[in-house]
Amino acid sequence: MGIEAIGIQDSALDAEVIAIADAGFKSIGLKKYRLEITSLGDAQSRTKHRVDLVSFIQKLDLDEATKARAQINPLRLFDDKREDVKKQMAQAPLLLDYLSEESLKDFQNVQKHLTALNVEFSVNPRMVRGLDYYTGTTFEFVHELLGAQSGIGGGGRYDGLMSELGGQELSGIGFGLGIDRCVLAADAEGISFDQEFTSDLFIIPLGEETKTEALKIAQLLRASGLRVEISFGDRALKGSMKAADKSGAAYVIVLGESEITSGTVELKEMSTGKTSSVTLSSLQNHLLSVFAK
């Protein structure tokens, strides 16, 4: 899962996409991860760097197969796990040192925006993403407790991808997170997702004519952050009350034609059985004040 932003090239947008990903990991309680960012620059920057990097690699003491792979994508050698290759690549030219003035300013702006958003990060000039179409800003979230398979998500800008696939010349940036990796990371941190999700309000519409009003009420309350369920189907009132109890809803309202006409409903608190009359126009504020306590 992830997000994509298509059609705009802006360092502020890059930062927002990264911040959304960071907020996503925080929302499930993850703490032991770090964000690494870099820039692959523009085409001119990448071309100059590639020439020098390939020349550097050809002078190393590497097997021919490795040198041949480097001709296709020399950046891959930065991610080589062999110790002898790592040691030789330690002095390799870095793409960040080849950024054009415009690309460098763009990357500096990304960092400025992330800092303003309180998103912690480190610049990793040797970062290698798994896909070759990235341009400009790239990033990866790395979890400290997952060993070799530590990436839990990442992404970057891919300004040339659309046209390469036969589409329009559109810029884009996005990220994807690995759900399985996130579950493993959460498990490593002792985070459990075995929690019950209950409703704040269960609405029981009586008859077909009241369902439209029930849908409107639910939509309004959900927009306020309240969790609302509706009893659908042709259940009798008794069956709907059983469903409300099973859902764990804190409150229930029965919505019939008389309630719609009067504009007032009986709000039942499920834990105590107590009821109180509340106008439909004040239901939202009433529930918000109750749950704010």
ABEGO torsion letter per residue (X at the ends): XEBBBBGBBBAAAAAAAAAAAAAAAAAAGBABBBBBBBBAEBAAAAAAAAAAAAAAAAABBBBAAAAAAAAABAAAAAABABAAAAAAAAABBBAAAABBAAAAAAAAAAAAAAAAAGBBBBBBAABBBABAABBEBBBBBBBAAAEABABAEEEEBBAAAAAAAGBBBBBBBBBBBBAAAAAAAAAAAGBBABBBBBBABBBBBBEAAAAAAAAAAAAAAAAAGBBBBBBBEABBAAAAAAAAAAAGBABBBBBBAAAAAAGBBBBBBAAAGBBBBBBAAAAAAAAAAAAAX
